[in-house]
Amino acid sequence: MVVLNKIYTRTGDKGTTALGNGDRVAKHDARVAAYGTTDELNAFLGVTRIHADGEVDAALARIQNDLFDLGADLCRPDMAKDADAEYPPLRIVSSQVQRLEDEIDAMNVHLEPLRSFILPGGTALAAQLHVCRTVARRAERLSVELAQAEDINADVVTYLNRLSDWFFVAARIANDDGRSDVLWVPGANR
């Protein structure tokens, strides 16, 4: 369990931070960028939840918790050493991805197929969900980049990929089941 009785430690004053295994790396390290962007996404979700209620808010709360799991996963390198760890490292698992897929499928039942790309916007909730979608894509890109240099849990990338799809479909639901989507009109302002 985490105990934070002092918020500042001064250990990062020279531009380094500790990973979950205690290793110190530069604050601009690819791993830190990936889990830092996941944390940024989680903060955007906090703002998004201001506009949500009911099941959407409950789903966003579940996703926020998953994103902390995902950050914990990314901040702990050396997956090969998981069995030797003092306590089992937290890793994203396929059932978390499956839950997102099931929720996407359930939401998508209410939507007409797209006949045009849509622009981010519409209701306040939909606009915020589109922001979350784009930040999730950035976290995914950074995680893919990290995976090319270091070993990471493949379910992290899959989760982030599916999550951006979840945000897209949820934004359409927030736009009156897609009826208030803002459609892209190619070349409209030429």
QUILINLIN-V688282 format. One record per pair of residues at least 6 apart in sequence whose ideal C-beta (glycine too) atoms are under 6 Angstrom apart, sorted by the first residue. I is the first residue (numbers start at 1). J is the second residue. Records with the same first field share a line. If there is no record, write none. Layout:
BEGIN
I=J, J
END
This chain:
BEGIN
15=27
16=24, 26
17=27
18=24
19=75
20=75, 76
21=76
30=146
31=146
33=142
34=74, 142, 143, 146
35=71, 74, 75
37=138, 139, 142
38=67, 70, 71, 139
39=71
41=135, 136, 139
42=64, 67
44=131, 132, 135
45=60, 64, 132
48=128, 132
49=57, 60
51=124, 125, 128
52=60, 125
66=96
69=90, 92
70=92, 156
72=90
73=91, 92, 153, 156
76=89
79=151
82=89
91=153
92=153, 155, 156, 159
94=155
96=159
97=158, 159, 162
100=162, 166
104=165, 166, 169
107=169, 173
108=169
110=177
111=172, 177, 178
112=178
116=183, 184
117=184
118=181, 182, 183
119=182, 184
120=130
121=127, 182
122=175, 180, 182
123=174, 175
125=174
126=171, 174, 175
129=167, 170, 171
130=171
132=167
133=164, 167, 168
136=160, 163, 164
137=164
139=160
140=160, 161
143=156, 157
144=157
146=152
172=178
175=181
END
